[in-house]
Amino acid sequence: MTFMKKIGAAALAVACATLPVHAETWDMPTPYPDATFHTANIHDFAKDVADKTGGALDIKVHSAGSLFKHPEISKAVRSGQVPIGEFFLSLLNNDNPAFGADSLPFLATSYGDAEKLWAAQKDTIDALLDKQGLMALYAVPWPPQGLYTTKEIKTVDDLKGMKFRTYNATLEQFATLAGAAPTQVEVPDIPQAFTTGRVEAMITSPSTGANSKAWDFLSHYTDIQAWLPKNIVVVNKRSFRRLDDATQKAVLEAAAAAEARGWEMSKAETAAKVAVLKENGITVVEPSAELMDGLKAIGAQMLADWNASAGAEGETLLNAYQN
């Protein structure tokens, strides 16, 4: 009996040695469905964290706003309701205009410019998030934003009176300046909003258009390449500091890999999803010179307004980007 007890104790010790010490689960709310490349990248990030920590930290992804709705995610992480989350960076524009720099129309319209803007923006964003008890892990851009409509758009005047889907203060201003009627609609609600006539136009990425099956409820995609807004993944600083040094290092390494991977995924996504739109009957058109002139005039006005309201932080950011 004593011999058997010793054997049992030894087996239990071996089993315990193979288990992760202080295993912890982090719930992570995200706003977009699993088919969205941002969410796919997050699943890879979570797997990397689990692999690098030997299972000591398990990040459980709650996609498509299933745990918290998109506008609530940053607040949930800030308050400690969840330790980590993803959201659209410019949703924090009302907290400080610097958060919305990447959604300014025609400021950065290529991946190269978007990388320069993020490099100029990051220190300011880090400092602002730090004041909220948050820390940025990584950010990834959407493909260049295009104009989706239920009819052909040749000039800005064609947008007047149209019900225009918005998702942040910057886009509300854009719609208003274009003479359209801004209407707040989150991504999961886009098909219903168009089908019921609640909205007739939107500016969003080829990814969102294809994933929403835009061909079921609208007819035209105009490739205006207006801006490349970013999603950001943040962590609650208190939650991060409670991790041991090795786990913190693993999270940061996985985040760096996710950022690099995500930018490449975004680039590949652009051509692929525009092709999907065409294949499914959307009329994909290059914008007329008259339309672009009108849109860029709106963008110039918005940049001037932003610069006037963004203060010293905005001036520093813009100078860093432009120089």
N, C-alpha and C positions, 0 to 999 in steps of 0.2 A: 504493500500500500504506500509506504514511504517513497519507494522507488518510482511508483506511478505518479505520485504527487510532484516529485522533482521533474519528471518528464513533462508533466502538464505545465508546471511553472516555467520551464525552459521554453516550451512551445509558445506560451503566452507572451513571454519576453521578446521572442523573435517576431511575433505578429505585431506587437506594439511598436517595435523598432522600425517596422516598415510603414507605419502610418504617419501622416504629416502631423507635426506637433502644432498645437493651437490652430487647427484648421478653421478657416473663417470663410463665410460667404458674404459677398457684396452684391446687393441688388442694384442693377444698373438700368434705369429707364432711358429709352431712346424714342424719338418721335416718329421714325419712319419704318415701313414694313421690312421684313427680312429680305425681300427681293431687291431693295435699294442697296447700291454698292457701299454706301456709308455703313449700313447695318452689317453687311457681310464682312466688312473690314473690322468692325467691332467684335464680331464673333471670333475672327482670327486673333484679334488682340486678347480677348478673354482666354482663348486656348493657349496663347503664348505665355500669359501670366501663370496659368495653371501648370504648364510644362516647366517653366523656369523656377517655380516655387515648389515643385514636387507635390502639387495639390494643396499646399498650405493656404493659398488664397484662391477661392473659386468665385469668379464674377458671373453672376446669373443675369443674362440680358433679357429685359422686358421691352420688346419692340413695339412699334406702331402706337405709341401712347397708351399702352395697356395698363401701365402702373401709374403714371402721371401724364396728364395732357401736356403738349409741347410747352405752352407758356408757363407751366408750373414747375418744369424740371429744374431750372437753375435755382429756384427758391427752395425746392426740396433738398438739393445738395447743400445749399447754403445753411439751411436750418438743421442739417444732420439727419433728416428723415431717411435719406439714402446717402451712401458715401461717395457715389460717382454717378455721372450722367452725361448725356450728349444733348446739345441744343444748337440752334441756329445763332451764331455769334451776334448778329445785329439785332436780335430780340432785346438785347441789353442797351440798345441805343438811347433809351430814355434815361438810363442811369448815367451815361456819359457818351457824347457823340463819337468818341474814339472807337467804341464798339461797332459803330455802323460804317466805318470808313470803307470796308470792302463791298458795301452795297450801294455806294455812290455811283450813279450811272456814268459810264464811259470814263471813269478814272483809271481803272485797270481792266483791260478787256482781253488779255492773253495770259497764258500760264506763266510766261516769263515775268510779266508785270505783276501778276498776282503773287508770285514768289517774292518779288521786291517789296510789295506792299506788306506782306506778312512779316518780312524781316524788319521793316520800318515800324510796324504796328506792335510787334510782340512785347517789347519791353514795357510799353505803355499799358497794354492789356494785362500783362503779368502784375504790374503794380496796382491796377484798378481791381483785379480779381483778389489780390492779396488783402485789400481792405474789406472785402466781403467774406473773408475766411475761405477763399477758394484758391486752387492752384491749377493752371492749365497743364494738361498732359500732352495733348496734340491737337492740331487743327488740319482739316482737309477741305479743299474747295469743291464746290459743285462745278459742272461744266458751264461754259458761258451761257448766260441767260438769253432766251429767245422769247418772242411775242406770239402767243397763241390766241386765236380769235375765231369767231363764228362767221367771219366774212373777210374778204380781202382788205388790207389796210395799205393805202398808198401814201397818205400824209398823216401828220398828227391830228389834223382836223377830223379824220375819219374815226378817231377814238372818242370824240366828244359825245357825252351822254351815255357811253357804254358802261355797263356795270362791270367793274374791274376788280379782280381778286387781289387782295393784299394780305400780307402776313407780318408787316412791321411798320414802324412810323415812317421810315424812308420811302417805302413803296406807296404808302398812303399819300405822301407829299407828291410823289411822282404822278400818281393817278390824278390828283387834284389839279396839278399844273397842266396836265394833258387834257383837262376838261372832262375826264371820265368820273364815274361815281365809285369811290373806293368801298369795297366790301370785304370784311375779314373772313377768310376761309382757310382752315388747316388742310394739309395734304390729304388725309383720309376722306375728307368731305368734298373734294374737287368734283368727282363725277356727278354727285347728286346736285351740287350747286349749279353746274352747267345745265344738267338735264331739266331742272325745275325753273331755269331762267333767272336764278339768283345772281349769276355772273355770266358775262359774255366774252370776257377777255382776261388774260393773265400773262405775266412775265415769269417764266420759270425755266428750269433746265430741261434738256432733252430727256434726262433720266426720269424726272417726275412726269413729264408728258407721256412717255412710253409706259411707265409703270402704272399710270392712271388710265391707260387705254384711251387717250385723248380722241382717237378717231371715232369713238362711240358718241361723242357729244360736241365736237367742233370740227372745223374744216381746214384752217390755215395755220401754218407755222412760219413766221418770218424771222430769219436768222440775224437778229440785230446785234448779238454778242455784247450785251449791255454791261455786264459785270460778272465777276466770279466770286460769289459770296461763300463764306466758310461755315462749316459746322465745327464746333469745338467740343472736346471731351475734357471735363474738369473733375477734380476730386476735392472733397472736403479736407481742409488742411489738418484738422484734428484727427480725422480718420486715418489719413496718410501717416501722420506722425506716430500713431499707435502701432504701426507695422514695424517689425524689426528691420535692421539695416539691410539685410540680404533681400528681404521681400520688397522694400522700397526700391532697391537697385533693380530688381527684376521688373517691377512695374514701369520704371522709367525706361528701361531698355526695350520693353515690349511697346511702350508708347512711341519711342523714336522709330522703331520698325514700322509701326502702324501709320505714322505720318508719312514716311517715305513711300510705303506701299499704297497708301490712300491717294496720294497725288498721282501716281502712275495709273491707278484704277480710274481716277477721274478723267485723265487724258484719253484712255482707251474707251471710256464710256461715251464720250462726246460723239465720235463718228458712228459708233455702233448703234446708239439710240436714235440718232437722226435717221439712220438707215431704216430702223424699225418703224419710225413715223411714216416714211415714204412707202414702205412695203404695205402698210395698212391703210393707205389711201389719203393720208394727210397731204395737202398741197404745201410743199416746202419751197419757199421763195426767198431770193435775195432782196433785201430792202431797197426801195428806191432812194435816190439821192435826196429827194424832197423829204422823205420820212426821216432819214438819218440826220439831215440838217435840223429838222424840228426837234428830234429826240436829243441831239447833242446840245441844242440851245437850252432845253430843260435841264440837262445834266450840268451845264455850266452854271445855271442859276442855282441849282441845288448845292453845287460845290461851294459857291460863294456864300450861300446861307449857312452851310455847314461850317465853313472856315470862320465865319463871324461868331458862331455859337460854341465852337469847340475849345476856345480858350488856348492857353499856353500848351496844353497837352496835344491838342489838335494841330497847332502850328508846328510843334516839334515833329510830330508824326509826318505831316505833309512835307515838311522840308527834307526830312530823312528820305522819304520816298522819291521826291522829285530831284534830289541832288545825289 
